[in-house]
Amino acid sequence: MTKKTYQFTVTFKEENGVIIATAPSLSGCVSFGHTLKEAEKNIREAIECHVESMLEDGD
């Protein structure tokens, strides 16, 4: 099976001392981190889980 590559826009904003990362095109796909690097790592993992779940559901 060939692995597909997807690209998603991610937005970051600082709020109450944490960085919130959101993938707007994936409803409810939000993560956070105490640094930008941590927030980026966490949102990548969240996106991966979100997309895997969508594919399993046939979306």
HTML snippet that shows the backbone in 3Dmol.js (N, CA, C, O; Angstrom):
<script src="https://3Dmol.org/build/3Dmol-min.js"></script>
<div id="view" style="width:600px;height:400px;position:relative"></div>
<script>
const pdb = `
ATOM      1  N   MET A   1       0.839  -1.176   0.000  1.00  0.00           N
ATOM      2  CA  MET A   1       0.000   0.000   0.000  1.00  0.00           C
ATOM      3  C   MET A   1       0.890   1.247   0.000  1.00  0.00           C
ATOM      4  O   MET A   1       1.853   1.331   0.762  1.00  0.00           O
ATOM      5  N   THR A   2       0.564   2.189  -0.841  1.00  0.00           N
ATOM      6  CA  THR A   2       1.325   3.431  -0.936  1.00  0.00           C
ATOM      7  C   THR A   2       0.860   4.400   0.149  1.00  0.00           C
ATOM      8  O   THR A   2      -0.338   4.600   0.350  1.00  0.00           O
ATOM      9  N   LYS A   3       1.816   4.988   0.833  1.00  0.00           N
ATOM     10  CA  LYS A   3       1.491   5.971   1.866  1.00  0.00           C
ATOM     11  C   LYS A   3       1.230   7.311   1.203  1.00  0.00           C
ATOM     12  O   LYS A   3       2.036   7.780   0.400  1.00  0.00           O
ATOM     13  N   LYS A   4       0.094   7.933   1.541  1.00  0.00           N
ATOM     14  CA  LYS A   4      -0.260   9.233   0.976  1.00  0.00           C
ATOM     15  C   LYS A   4       0.251  10.352   1.879  1.00  0.00           C
ATOM     16  O   LYS A   4       0.398  10.184   3.090  1.00  0.00           O
ATOM     17  N   THR A   5       0.511  11.476   1.266  1.00  0.00           N
ATOM     18  CA  THR A   5       0.925  12.662   2.000  1.00  0.00           C
ATOM     19  C   THR A   5      -0.186  13.695   1.917  1.00  0.00           C
ATOM     20  O   THR A   5      -0.720  13.961   0.840  1.00  0.00           O
ATOM     21  N   TYR A   6      -0.527  14.267   3.043  1.00  0.00           N
ATOM     22  CA  TYR A   6      -1.554  15.302   3.113  1.00  0.00           C
ATOM     23  C   TYR A   6      -0.933  16.575   3.671  1.00  0.00           C
ATOM     24  O   TYR A   6       0.018  16.523   4.450  1.00  0.00           O
ATOM     25  N   GLN A   7      -1.474  17.706   3.270  1.00  0.00           N
ATOM     26  CA  GLN A   7      -1.024  18.988   3.813  1.00  0.00           C
ATOM     27  C   GLN A   7      -2.216  19.717   4.407  1.00  0.00           C
ATOM     28  O   GLN A   7      -3.284  19.791   3.800  1.00  0.00           O
ATOM     29  N   PHE A   8      -2.019  20.252   5.600  1.00  0.00           N
ATOM     30  CA  PHE A   8      -3.061  20.994   6.285  1.00  0.00           C
ATOM     31  C   PHE A   8      -2.485  22.297   6.818  1.00  0.00           C
ATOM     32  O   PHE A   8      -1.349  22.345   7.291  1.00  0.00           O
ATOM     33  N   THR A   9      -3.272  23.335   6.733  1.00  0.00           N
ATOM     34  CA  THR A   9      -2.898  24.609   7.337  1.00  0.00           C
ATOM     35  C   THR A   9      -3.101  24.495   8.841  1.00  0.00           C
ATOM     36  O   THR A   9      -4.101  23.949   9.306  1.00  0.00           O
ATOM     37  N   VAL A  10      -2.142  25.017   9.592  1.00  0.00           N
ATOM     38  CA  VAL A  10      -2.225  25.017  11.052  1.00  0.00           C
ATOM     39  C   VAL A  10      -2.063  26.453  11.537  1.00  0.00           C
ATOM     40  O   VAL A  10      -1.197  27.186  11.059  1.00  0.00           O
ATOM     41  N   THR A  11      -2.893  26.841  12.477  1.00  0.00           N
ATOM     42  CA  THR A  11      -2.766  28.165  13.083  1.00  0.00           C
ATOM     43  C   THR A  11      -2.289  28.003  14.527  1.00  0.00           C
ATOM     44  O   THR A  11      -2.612  27.026  15.202  1.00  0.00           O
ATOM     45  N   PHE A  12      -1.524  28.976  14.971  1.00  0.00           N
ATOM     46  CA  PHE A  12      -1.002  28.983  16.337  1.00  0.00           C
ATOM     47  C   PHE A  12      -1.381  30.303  16.993  1.00  0.00           C
ATOM     48  O   PHE A  12      -1.316  31.360  16.365  1.00  0.00           O
ATOM     49  N   LYS A  13      -1.775  30.232  18.259  1.00  0.00           N
ATOM     50  CA  LYS A  13      -1.985  31.464  19.023  1.00  0.00           C
ATOM     51  C   LYS A  13      -1.626  31.204  20.477  1.00  0.00           C
ATOM     52  O   LYS A  13      -1.823  30.113  21.012  1.00  0.00           O
ATOM     53  N   GLU A  14      -1.094  32.243  21.090  1.00  0.00           N
ATOM     54  CA  GLU A  14      -0.718  32.131  22.498  1.00  0.00           C
ATOM     55  C   GLU A  14      -1.885  32.583  23.357  1.00  0.00           C
ATOM     56  O   GLU A  14      -2.504  33.615  23.099  1.00  0.00           O
ATOM     57  N   GLU A  15      -2.172  31.794  24.379  1.00  0.00           N
ATOM     58  CA  GLU A  15      -3.276  32.127  25.265  1.00  0.00           C
ATOM     59  C   GLU A  15      -2.979  31.570  26.658  1.00  0.00           C
ATOM     60  O   GLU A  15      -2.770  30.368  26.819  1.00  0.00           O
ATOM     61  N   ASN A  16      -2.963  32.427  27.640  1.00  0.00           N
ATOM     62  CA  ASN A  16      -2.724  32.018  29.032  1.00  0.00           C
ATOM     63  C   ASN A  16      -1.435  31.221  29.217  1.00  0.00           C
ATOM     64  O   ASN A  16      -1.398  30.265  29.992  1.00  0.00           O
ATOM     65  N   GLY A  17      -0.384  31.611  28.509  1.00  0.00           N
ATOM     66  CA  GLY A  17       0.921  30.997  28.688  1.00  0.00           C
ATOM     67  C   GLY A  17       1.155  29.705  27.917  1.00  0.00           C
ATOM     68  O   GLY A  17       2.205  29.079  28.060  1.00  0.00           O
ATOM     69  N   VAL A  18       0.188  29.303  27.103  1.00  0.00           N
ATOM     70  CA  VAL A  18       0.386  28.115  26.262  1.00  0.00           C
ATOM     71  C   VAL A  18       0.130  28.484  24.798  1.00  0.00           C
ATOM     72  O   VAL A  18      -0.547  29.469  24.504  1.00  0.00           O
ATOM     73  N   ILE A  19       0.671  27.695  23.905  1.00  0.00           N
ATOM     74  CA  ILE A  19       0.471  27.903  22.471  1.00  0.00           C
ATOM     75  C   ILE A  19      -0.584  26.904  22.017  1.00  0.00           C
ATOM     76  O   ILE A  19      -0.405  25.694  22.160  1.00  0.00           O
ATOM     77  N   ILE A  20      -1.671  27.406  21.477  1.00  0.00           N
ATOM     78  CA  ILE A  20      -2.752  26.563  20.984  1.00  0.00           C
ATOM     79  C   ILE A  20      -2.593  26.411  19.474  1.00  0.00           C
ATOM     80  O   ILE A  20      -2.467  27.398  18.749  1.00  0.00           O
ATOM     81  N   ALA A  21      -2.599  25.169  19.014  1.00  0.00           N
ATOM     82  CA  ALA A  21      -2.455  24.858  17.597  1.00  0.00           C
ATOM     83  C   ALA A  21      -3.766  24.250  17.103  1.00  0.00           C
ATOM     84  O   ALA A  21      -4.331  23.361  17.741  1.00  0.00           O
ATOM     85  N   THR A  22      -4.241  24.741  15.957  1.00  0.00           N
ATOM     86  CA  THR A  22      -5.505  24.285  15.393  1.00  0.00           C
ATOM     87  C   THR A  22      -5.329  23.976  13.917  1.00  0.00           C
ATOM     88  O   THR A  22      -4.641  24.702  13.201  1.00  0.00           O
ATOM     89  N   ALA A  23      -5.952  22.898  13.465  1.00  0.00           N
ATOM     90  CA  ALA A  23      -6.015  22.574  12.040  1.00  0.00           C
ATOM     91  C   ALA A  23      -7.453  22.880  11.604  1.00  0.00           C
ATOM     92  O   ALA A  23      -8.326  22.020  11.724  1.00  0.00           O
ATOM     93  N   PRO A  24      -7.710  24.090  11.100  1.00  0.00           N
ATOM     94  CA  PRO A  24      -9.078  24.537  10.826  1.00  0.00           C
ATOM     95  C   PRO A  24      -9.886  23.636   9.893  1.00  0.00           C
ATOM     96  O   PRO A  24     -11.106  23.547  10.037  1.00  0.00           O
ATOM     97  N   SER A  25      -9.244  22.975   8.955  1.00  0.00           N
ATOM     98  CA  SER A  25      -9.997  22.142   8.011  1.00  0.00           C
ATOM     99  C   SER A  25     -10.366  20.774   8.589  1.00  0.00           C
ATOM    100  O   SER A  25     -11.095  20.008   7.960  1.00  0.00           O
ATOM    101  N   LEU A  26      -9.862  20.470   9.782  1.00  0.00           N
ATOM    102  CA  LEU A  26     -10.190  19.212  10.460  1.00  0.00           C
ATOM    103  C   LEU A  26     -10.966  19.551  11.727  1.00  0.00           C
ATOM    104  O   LEU A  26     -10.375  19.865  12.761  1.00  0.00           O
ATOM    105  N   SER A  27     -12.253  19.488  11.642  1.00  0.00           N
ATOM    106  CA  SER A  27     -13.129  19.906  12.732  1.00  0.00           C
ATOM    107  C   SER A  27     -12.723  19.270  14.065  1.00  0.00           C
ATOM    108  O   SER A  27     -12.670  18.047  14.195  1.00  0.00           O
ATOM    109  N   GLY A  28     -12.441  20.122  15.043  1.00  0.00           N
ATOM    110  CA  GLY A  28     -12.098  19.666  16.378  1.00  0.00           C
ATOM    111  C   GLY A  28     -10.655  19.236  16.572  1.00  0.00           C
ATOM    112  O   GLY A  28     -10.298  18.740  17.640  1.00  0.00           O
ATOM    113  N   CYS A  29      -9.827  19.417  15.566  1.00  0.00           N
ATOM    114  CA  CYS A  29      -8.420  19.006  15.678  1.00  0.00           C
ATOM    115  C   CYS A  29      -7.612  20.159  16.270  1.00  0.00           C
ATOM    116  O   CYS A  29      -7.195  21.080  15.568  1.00  0.00           O
ATOM    117  N   VAL A  30      -7.406  20.077  17.577  1.00  0.00           N
ATOM    118  CA  VAL A  30      -6.736  21.131  18.336  1.00  0.00           C
ATOM    119  C   VAL A  30      -5.737  20.475  19.283  1.00  0.00           C
ATOM    120  O   VAL A  30      -5.984  19.387  19.803  1.00  0.00           O
ATOM    121  N   SER A  31      -4.621  21.137  19.500  1.00  0.00           N
ATOM    122  CA  SER A  31      -3.636  20.667  20.466  1.00  0.00           C
ATOM    123  C   SER A  31      -2.945  21.888  21.061  1.00  0.00           C
ATOM    124  O   SER A  31      -3.288  23.020  20.720  1.00  0.00           O
ATOM    125  N   PHE A  32      -1.990  21.673  21.932  1.00  0.00           N
ATOM    126  CA  PHE A  32      -1.289  22.796  22.545  1.00  0.00           C
ATOM    127  C   PHE A  32       0.099  22.361  22.986  1.00  0.00           C
ATOM    128  O   PHE A  32       0.435  21.177  22.956  1.00  0.00           O
ATOM    129  N   GLY A  33       0.886  23.327  23.391  1.00  0.00           N
ATOM    130  CA  GLY A  33       2.207  23.075  23.938  1.00  0.00           C
ATOM    131  C   GLY A  33       2.681  24.302  24.686  1.00  0.00           C
ATOM    132  O   GLY A  33       2.132  25.391  24.522  1.00  0.00           O
ATOM    133  N   HIS A  34       3.705  24.123  25.508  1.00  0.00           N
ATOM    134  CA  HIS A  34       4.263  25.253  26.251  1.00  0.00           C
ATOM    135  C   HIS A  34       5.278  26.029  25.421  1.00  0.00           C
ATOM    136  O   HIS A  34       5.639  27.154  25.766  1.00  0.00           O
ATOM    137  N   THR A  35       5.736  25.426  24.327  1.00  0.00           N
ATOM    138  CA  THR A  35       6.617  26.112  23.379  1.00  0.00           C
ATOM    139  C   THR A  35       6.048  25.882  21.979  1.00  0.00           C
ATOM    140  O   THR A  35       5.225  24.990  21.775  1.00  0.00           O
ATOM    141  N   LEU A  36       6.491  26.691  21.022  1.00  0.00           N
ATOM    142  CA  LEU A  36       6.042  26.518  19.647  1.00  0.00           C
ATOM    143  C   LEU A  36       6.438  25.141  19.118  1.00  0.00           C
ATOM    144  O   LEU A  36       5.656  24.485  18.430  1.00  0.00           O
ATOM    145  N   LYS A  37       7.649  24.711  19.443  1.00  0.00           N
ATOM    146  CA  LYS A  37       8.132  23.399  18.992  1.00  0.00           C
ATOM    147  C   LYS A  37       7.249  22.277  19.549  1.00  0.00           C
ATOM    148  O   LYS A  37       6.890  21.348  18.825  1.00  0.00           O
ATOM    149  N   GLU A  38       6.907  22.365  20.814  1.00  0.00           N
ATOM    150  CA  GLU A  38       6.056  21.351  21.435  1.00  0.00           C
ATOM    151  C   GLU A  38       4.650  21.373  20.831  1.00  0.00           C
ATOM    152  O   GLU A  38       4.068  20.321  20.568  1.00  0.00           O
ATOM    153  N   ALA A  39       4.110  22.571  20.613  1.00  0.00           N
ATOM    154  CA  ALA A  39       2.775  22.692  20.013  1.00  0.00           C
ATOM    155  C   ALA A  39       2.761  22.120  18.601  1.00  0.00           C
ATOM    156  O   ALA A  39       1.797  21.464  18.207  1.00  0.00           O
ATOM    157  N   GLU A  40       3.828  22.365  17.835  1.00  0.00           N
ATOM    158  CA  GLU A  40       3.912  21.833  16.473  1.00  0.00           C
ATOM    159  C   GLU A  40       3.973  20.302  16.500  1.00  0.00           C
ATOM    160  O   GLU A  40       3.288  19.642  15.719  1.00  0.00           O
ATOM    161  N   LYS A  41       4.775  19.748  17.378  1.00  0.00           N
ATOM    162  CA  LYS A  41       4.879  18.284  17.504  1.00  0.00           C
ATOM    163  C   LYS A  41       3.522  17.690  17.870  1.00  0.00           C
ATOM    164  O   LYS A  41       3.101  16.685  17.299  1.00  0.00           O
ATOM    165  N   ASN A  42       2.850  18.314  18.817  1.00  0.00           N
ATOM    166  CA  ASN A  42       1.567  17.802  19.292  1.00  0.00           C
ATOM    167  C   ASN A  42       0.473  17.892  18.226  1.00  0.00           C
ATOM    168  O   ASN A  42      -0.339  16.976  18.102  1.00  0.00           O
ATOM    169  N   ILE A  43       0.441  18.982  17.455  1.00  0.00           N
ATOM    170  CA  ILE A  43      -0.601  19.101  16.431  1.00  0.00           C
ATOM    171  C   ILE A  43      -0.328  18.127  15.285  1.00  0.00           C
ATOM    172  O   ILE A  43      -1.270  17.617  14.678  1.00  0.00           O
ATOM    173  N   ARG A  44       0.927  17.865  14.983  1.00  0.00           N
ATOM    174  CA  ARG A  44       1.234  16.850  13.952  1.00  0.00           C
ATOM    175  C   ARG A  44       0.677  15.491  14.366  1.00  0.00           C
ATOM    176  O   ARG A  44       0.087  14.781  13.551  1.00  0.00           O
ATOM    177  N   GLU A  45       0.866  15.133  15.634  1.00  0.00           N
ATOM    178  CA  GLU A  45       0.342  13.861  16.142  1.00  0.00           C
ATOM    179  C   GLU A  45      -1.189  13.861  16.117  1.00  0.00           C
ATOM    180  O   GLU A  45      -1.809  12.860  15.757  1.00  0.00           O
ATOM    181  N   ALA A  46      -1.790  14.983  16.500  1.00  0.00           N
ATOM    182  CA  ALA A  46      -3.256  15.083  16.506  1.00  0.00           C
ATOM    183  C   ALA A  46      -3.814  14.954  15.094  1.00  0.00           C
ATOM    184  O   ALA A  46      -4.825  14.283  14.884  1.00  0.00           O
ATOM    185  N   ILE A  47      -3.161  15.593  14.127  1.00  0.00           N
ATOM    186  CA  ILE A  47      -3.601  15.506  12.731  1.00  0.00           C
ATOM    187  C   ILE A  47      -3.493  14.068  12.241  1.00  0.00           C
ATOM    188  O   ILE A  47      -4.405  13.558  11.590  1.00  0.00           O
ATOM    189  N   GLU A  48      -2.383  13.419  12.552  1.00  0.00           N
ATOM    190  CA  GLU A  48      -2.187  12.035  12.117  1.00  0.00           C
ATOM    191  C   GLU A  48      -3.304  11.143  12.662  1.00  0.00           C
ATOM    192  O   GLU A  48      -3.875  10.350  11.914  1.00  0.00           O
ATOM    193  N   CYS A  49      -3.616  11.257  13.929  1.00  0.00           N
ATOM    194  CA  CYS A  49      -4.685  10.461  14.539  1.00  0.00           C
ATOM    195  C   CYS A  49      -6.044  10.796  13.930  1.00  0.00           C
ATOM    196  O   CYS A  49      -6.856   9.907  13.675  1.00  0.00           O
ATOM    197  N   HIS A  50      -6.278  12.079  13.703  1.00  0.00           N
ATOM    198  CA  HIS A  50      -7.546  12.533  13.143  1.00  0.00           C
ATOM    199  C   HIS A  50      -7.747  11.949  11.741  1.00  0.00           C
ATOM    200  O   HIS A  50      -8.813  11.416  11.434  1.00  0.00           O
ATOM    201  N   VAL A  51      -6.729  12.052  10.901  1.00  0.00           N
ATOM    202  CA  VAL A  51      -6.822  11.547   9.522  1.00  0.00           C
ATOM    203  C   VAL A  51      -6.962  10.030   9.517  1.00  0.00           C
ATOM    204  O   VAL A  51      -7.763   9.493   8.753  1.00  0.00           O
ATOM    205  N   GLU A  52      -6.202   9.331  10.352  1.00  0.00           N
ATOM    206  CA  GLU A  52      -6.326   7.875  10.433  1.00  0.00           C
ATOM    207  C   GLU A  52      -7.750   7.466  10.800  1.00  0.00           C
ATOM    208  O   GLU A  52      -8.304   6.526  10.230  1.00  0.00           O
ATOM    209  N   SER A  53      -8.332   8.180  11.755  1.00  0.00           N
ATOM    210  CA  SER A  53      -9.707   7.903  12.171  1.00  0.00           C
ATOM    211  C   SER A  53     -10.688   8.153  11.029  1.00  0.00           C
ATOM    212  O   SER A  53     -11.607   7.366  10.806  1.00  0.00           O
ATOM    213  N   MET A  54     -10.487   9.245  10.315  1.00  0.00           N
ATOM    214  CA  MET A  54     -11.362   9.552   9.173  1.00  0.00           C
ATOM    215  C   MET A  54     -11.268   8.465   8.099  1.00  0.00           C
ATOM    216  O   MET A  54     -12.288   8.046   7.553  1.00  0.00           O
ATOM    217  N   LEU A  55     -10.055   8.010   7.796  1.00  0.00           N
ATOM    218  CA  LEU A  55      -9.865   6.979   6.782  1.00  0.00           C
ATOM    219  C   LEU A  55     -10.510   5.660   7.213  1.00  0.00           C
ATOM    220  O   LEU A  55     -11.115   4.968   6.395  1.00  0.00           O
ATOM    221  N   GLU A  56     -10.380   5.314   8.490  1.00  0.00           N
ATOM    222  CA  GLU A  56     -11.005   4.106   9.000  1.00  0.00           C
ATOM    223  C   GLU A  56     -12.527   4.174   8.895  1.00  0.00           C
ATOM    224  O   GLU A  56     -13.189   3.161   8.671  1.00  0.00           O
ATOM    225  N   ASP A  57     -13.077   5.388   9.060  1.00  0.00           N
ATOM    226  CA  ASP A  57     -14.527   5.593   8.970  1.00  0.00           C
ATOM    227  C   ASP A  57     -15.012   5.745   7.535  1.00  0.00           C
ATOM    228  O   ASP A  57     -16.214   5.845   7.289  1.00  0.00           O
ATOM    229  N   GLY A  58     -14.076   5.761   6.585  1.00  0.00           N
ATOM    230  CA  GLY A  58     -14.443   5.894   5.183  1.00  0.00           C
ATOM    231  C   GLY A  58     -14.682   7.325   4.729  1.00  0.00           C
ATOM    232  O   GLY A  58     -15.261   7.552   3.666  1.00  0.00           O
ATOM    233  N   ASP A  59     -14.246   8.281   5.516  1.00  0.00           N
ATOM    234  CA  ASP A  59     -14.408   9.708   5.160  1.00  0.00           C
ATOM    235  C   ASP A  59     -13.308  10.162   4.229  1.00  0.00           C
ATOM    236  O   ASP A  59     -13.281  11.325   3.827  1.00  0.00           O
TER     237      ASP A  59
END
`;
const viewer = $3Dmol.createViewer("view");
viewer.addModel(pdb, "pdb");
viewer.setStyle({}, {cartoon: {color: "spectrum"}});
viewer.zoomTo();
viewer.render();
</script>
